[in-house]
């Protein structure tokens, strides 16, 4: 090779994941768990230890627990009493207990700690993570895609773009990102204080109690433990409005190139929390906006998009981190089945069909929250807030919004007439011949589960790979005698048993097994 020409290393893998954020790392883990050769390309040479998305919602917690990923994360949680979720920072906590979950409140944990744990698990499962490797080219190549990145040419069957709000992959493919540009700007910073007034909170509280207004600013100072605070602030006049420190990463990314200075942070700290509050150090800081955008299609040939690369929205209600992780749970088992040539036609297309409407719904309710959370509301908005607060005090209205924000009410439009088809399965207590166990423990391998609760599944039924038959009793019931549960914990077939003859039962199970194979 002549002098001055960079050497290019060519290799092949089954899936390339662009981006080592939460969604990319979880997807890599899911693929590696299924035995799919996976390479993650991350442009940053090392992880930035910034709080960013700081809350795991109840449904995400259930999914992480089903893979054995939650327990190590619980050891990293931010100190403080459990606090209910919020809608638009209104002073009525959302109550998730009617949704039959073991995790009724969000779990506070900095995003970088989630990433660190997921990276360890993905690497242990066999995924390869290359840091300091920025994607620079994406080319369709017959039955696959060629990804160019800092001296590498990787030929893969599929590329998963998890590279954030300013996705390089999306831009290389020339895909539009329609929506509303950001108009409200704010700052997110991880700081340390050398002195604190009595106005500085000692532990996390409900969102409605954390926000303060003074000196023309709104601000939230959230203790992270170890002397660190997550400081989120913006102007309370003109176009600047409130954001939620739990999801600043989803809010359209960096709002301009102007760096955040320690002087700017110190000024707002003292304006809002008093002269006795003194900035000690800034660990990191960035600007964000309330932009709202969504890809029209989450799949472009051999390239699939998830997380902020597919959707961004106002950072309210702690949604962005969780939306991306749930994208990964939905896509992982499907992409593995396709790569390993054991999927029926159209399974991969169901990723867009199922997740795009979910993303659109999040964009809708975070936009509504953006209006309600305005720190300087008009008379009309103030009147609307009062009415919504009254509605939140009604159990059914609270249950509805709690299910929406937590993800517990999500139901996919799957074929079938049974009322629980398409819905999540609660983590019930089961009794088997080997003893008691929790339903969530059945999914650690990433397999689908055919759960027989009443002898409704005939003996000798031949199951395809990665589908486990479990016979058990459920004292509290699950609403059916037999359930076929996808690897992501949603029912794709259910039967009451007694009304179904053996022949039709076998046919129904066989048809639906093809959907989860």
N, C-alpha and C positions, 0 to 999 in steps of 0.2 A: 504494500500500500504506500502511495506517495506521501511525502512529508506534508503535514497540514490537513490531511483528510482523516476525519474521525473514524475510528473503527466501529462498525455496527455489528452487534451480536444478534443473531437470529435464533429464535427458539419457538416452541409450540406449547400450548396449554389448552385446556378445555374451556375455561372461562377466565376472562380478565375483568377485574373490578377496578374502576377508576375512582379513587378516593378512599381514605382510611378514616372517615368519620364513623359515627355510630351505625348508620345504615349499611355502609360498605363493609364494615368489620363483621356485623351480624350476618349479612348475606354470605360473606366468605366462610364464616363458621358453619352456616346451614349447608352450604355446598360441600365443604370439606367433610362434614359429618356424614353426608350421603356418599362420600367417596369420589367426589368430582375434583379433578385437578384445577386449582384456583390460584391465580396470581393477583395480588392487590398492588396497584401503582399509586403512590402518594407523593405529591410534589414537595411537601414539607419534609425537611430532613429529620425533624423531631416533633413530637407532639407539643402543642401549646397548652400549658396548664391553665386554661381559662375556664371559668365556671360555665358560661354560655347556657345551653339548655340544662336546667337544674332540677327537673322533676320527672319521675317515672309515674305515669298515670296507671290506675288500677288494671285496665285491660293489658297494658304492656307488661305490668308486673306479673300477671297471670301467665302470659306467654313466656317470659323469661324464666319463670319458675318451672314451666313444663319442660325446659331444656336443662334444668339444674344450674341456670345462670344467675338466679336471683340471690341465693344465699350469700355468695361472696360479695355481691354488691351491697347487701344490707350491712355488712361490716364496715362499709365506707360512707355511710349516710351522714348527712349534716346533723349535728346535735340539735335536739329540740323536741318538743312534744308534737305528736301527730296533728296535722292541721288539714281541715277539709279544703277541697278545691273551691274555686270561685268562678263566677260568670261575670265578666266585665268589672271585676273588683267591687262588685256590689256586696253589701254587708250581711249576706245570708249564705253560710257555707252550703255547698252541695253535698247531699247525703246519698252515698252509693250503697248503703246497707240493703235497700230493697232489691238490689241486683244480685244478691246471693254471691258475694265475693269475699275471699279471705283478705283482700287488700282494699278496704273501702276508702282510703285516703292516699293522695300522692306521696311518693317517697322522694325526699330531698337528697340529691346527690349531684355533685358537679359533673358536667358532661365529660371532662377529660378522664375522670375516674371510671366512668362507664366505658370509654374507649380503651383505657388501659386493660381492663378486665376482659373485654371482648377480643382485644388483640392477642392476649395470652391464650385464650381458649381457641381462637381461630388458628393460631400457629401450632398449638398442641395437636389440633385435629388434622393438620397437614397443609393448611394454606400457607403460601409464600407471600410475604409482605416486603415490598421494595420501597424504602423511603428515599426522599430526595430524587424522585423519578417522575418528572412531569410529562403528561401525555401531550404530544405535539402533532400527531397525525392519526386519522381513523379512515381506513379504506375497506369497503366491502370486497370480499375475495371469494367468489363462488359460494361454497358451503360454509363460509365463516367471515371473519373480519381480521384485518391486520392493524395492530396498534403500534404506533411509533412513539417511543418515549426515551429521551436522553441516551442515545446510543443503543437502544434495544428495538428490535422488531419482533413483536409477539404475534404469532398466528393463533387465533382462538376460534372456537365455534360460536361463542357469544361474548359480547362486551356489556357489562352492567355499569352505567354511568351514575355514580354516587358522589359526584365531585362538586356539589354545592350550588348555591344560588347563582353563581357566575360560571356555571359549568362550561369547561373547555370543550368537552365532547359535544355538548349541545351546539356550541358556536361553530365547531369544525364541521358539523353536519348541516349548518345553516338553518336550524330549526327555529321558528319564531317562538317567543315566550310571551304570549298575549296576556294582557291584564292591565292593572292600574299602577303607574309608577309611584314611588314613595313621595309623600308630601310632608309627613311628620318625622322629625329627626330626633335622635336621642343618642346617649352614650352609655356603654356598658364597660365597667372597669372593675378589676379585682384589686383591692387596695388594703393597706394596713394603716392603722391609726396609731399615732404616738400619744394622743389624748382624746378622750371622748366625753361629751356632755351627757346629761341625764336623758337627752332626747334620742340618743343612739340606742336602738333595740338590743337587748341581750340575747334574744333567741328569735327564731322564725315565728311569725304569727300568720293569721289569715291575711290574705292580700288586702282586704279592705282596711286593715289596721296598720299596714306597713307604709302606705304612701303618705308623704307630707308635702305641703305647699308653703313656700315662703320665698321672698325676694325675687318674685317673678319666675320661679322654677318649681317643678314637681320633682320629687326624688324618692328613691327607695334604697335603704341601706340594710342589707340582709347579712347577718353573721353566718360565716361558713365554718367556724371553729378554727382553732390554731391561730387566732389573732387576725384572720382574714375576713374581709367583707366583700360582698358583691354590691357594687354601687351603680345604680341605674338612674339617669336623670335627663331632663330636657327642659326647654323653655315652656312655661305655662301660658304664654301669650302668642298671638299670631297663629302660625301653622304648626307649632310644636305641640305634641300631645303625649299621652301616657303610653308606655309599653310595659310588658311583663318581663322581669329579669329572668324568668324561667325559660324563655325561648328567644333570646335576642339573636341567635344564630339563624333563625328562619325569617327574619324581618327584612329581607331584601339585601342582606349583606352590608358591606361597607358603604356608608353614605358620604361619598366624596373622599378626596385624598388628604384632606387637612388632618394632620395628626392631632390626637388628644394630648394636651399638655398637662403636666402635674399642676401648673398654676390654674388651669381651667377647673380641674377637679377640686382643688383646694378651695377655690372661690365659692363653688356651689355647695361644698360640704359646710362651710361656715355660714353661708346664707340660709341654709335650710336647717342645719343642726346646731347652730350657735358657734360663737367665737371660741368656746372651750373645746371644740372638736378640731383636732389638728391632724392633717395628713402626714403619715410617716413614710409610706412608700407606695408606688404604683407597680404592681406585678405585671399587668398588661391592661390595655384599653383599646376600644374600637368604637366606631360609630355604626348606627344601623337606622333603617327606615321602616315604614309600615307598608312597603310595596306588596301588592297582591297579584300574583301571576300563576298560570298553570299551563303546562304543555297540553296541546290538543290530543296528542297520542303518546302514551307511555312506552310504545314500542315503535322503533324505526328499523325494520328488517331484523338484523342480528344484534341490534343495540336496544337495550332496555334502560329506562330511566326510573330512578326512585329517590326518595328523600327530597332535599331542597333543589336538586337538579330537575325535579319534575314539578315542584310546587313551592311557592313562598306565600306568606300571608302576614297580617299584623300579629305581633308577638303577644297575644293575649290568651289566657286560659291554659298555658303550658301545653301547646299542641304539637309544635314542629318536630321536636325530638321524637315524640311518640308516633307521630304519623309516619316518619321515615323508618323507624324500627318495625312498625307493623307492615309497611310496604315490603320490607325484607323477609318477614315471616311468611307473607303471602307468596312472594316470588320464589323463595329459596327451594322449596320442595318441588315446585313445578318445573323450574329450570333444571334441577337435577334429573328429574324424570325424563325431560326432553333430551338432555345431553346423553343420558344412558339408554336412549332409544326404548323406553318403556312407557311412553306417554301416548294417550290417544290424540288424534288430530284436534287442534284447537285449544289444548290445555294451556299453552303459553299465552294465547290471546286472552284467556280469561283473567290474566293478571291486570291488563288494562281495563277490561270490562268490570272487574270487581273493585279495583282501587281508585280509578279515576273519579267515580261518583263520590267516594269517601273523601277524596281530596277536595272536590268541589264543595261538599258540605262543610268542611272545615273552613274553607275560604269564605263561605257565606256567614257562618256564625262568628268567626273572628272579625269580619267586617262590621257585623252588628255590635259586637263588643267594643270595637274601636269607637263607635259613635257614643255608646253609653258611658265609656270610661273617660271621656273628655274631661280634663281637670278644670276647665272653665266652660261648663255647659251653658248653652242658651236656655232661656226659660222653657222652650218646648222640650229640649233634651232633658232638662231637670224634671219636668212633669212626667216624661216617659220613664225616667229612672225610678221615680216613686211608684209608678204602676208596676214596673217589672219587679221591684223589690217586694211589693205585695204579692205578686204572682209566685215568686220564689218561696214565699212562706206557705204556699199551698202544697201539700205532699205530692200530688200528681204532677204539678208543674216542676217542682224541684226534682222529682224522680226523672222526668223527661230530660231536663238539662244536665242532670248528673250523668245519665246514660250517654248523652251526646258528648260531653266534655271528656268523660273517662274512657269512652270507647266500648263500654260494656253493653250498650244497646245495639251495636252494629250487627246487622244480619245481611248476609249476601243473598242475592236473588237466585238461588239454586233450584233446579227442577225437583218437583215432588210436592205432594199434598199434605204431608204431615206438618203440624204447626211448629215443630222445633227445627225443621229443615232450614239450613242456612244460618242458624244461630250458634253462639258459643255454648260450650258445655261447662257448667259450673264445676269447680274443683270439689266434687263430692267425696264423701267417705264411702269406700267399697269394702265388701267382705268377700274374700276368695277362699279357696281350699287351703291356700298357703297362709292365710291370715288377713288382717285388715291392711288396707293401703289407701292412699289418696289417688284419685283419678289422675291428677297432674303427673304422677310418677310414671305413668304408662307411656309418656311421649319423649322421654329422655333421648331415645335413639333417633328421633325424627321420623318414626314410622307412623303410618295411619293405624287406627285401632278399630276393630269390629268388636263392639262391647255387647255381650249377650247377658241380659239381666233377668231373663225368665225362661231360659231353655228354648228360645225362639229360633236359634240358629241350628240347623240340622247337623248331626255328627258327620264327620268325613268331608266337610266342605273344604275344597282345595283353594287355598289363598295364594295370590301372587307374592313375589318378594316385597318386603317392606310394608306388609300389612299383617298386624298381629291380632289374633283372636283371643279375647279375654272373657272368661265366664265369671260372673260375680253377682252379688246381691247389693242393692243400694237402698238402705233403710229409708232415706229421705226422698228417693225417687228422682228420676231424670226426665220424666214425661214420656217414656217409651219403653218397650220391652227389649228392643235391640236398636243399636245406633252404630252407624258407620261414621267415624270421626276423622276428618282430615288431619294431616300433620300439624296444621296451624290451629287446631282445636275447634273447628266448625263442623257441625253435623251436615253431611251431604246425603244421608239417607237414614230414615227411622221407620220403625214398625211397632205397632201395638201387639203384634204376635198372634193373638187369637183369631183375628179376622183374616189372616193371610195363610193360604195353603202353601205346602212345601214347595211345589213347583214354581209358583209365582214369587215366593220369597227368594228362592235361589236365583231366579232370573233378575230380580230387582237388585240383589246384592252383587251379582256378577256385573251388571251394567254399571253400578256405582263404584265398584272396585276399580273399574277401568279409569274412572275419573281421578282416583287418588293413587294409582299405581306408580 
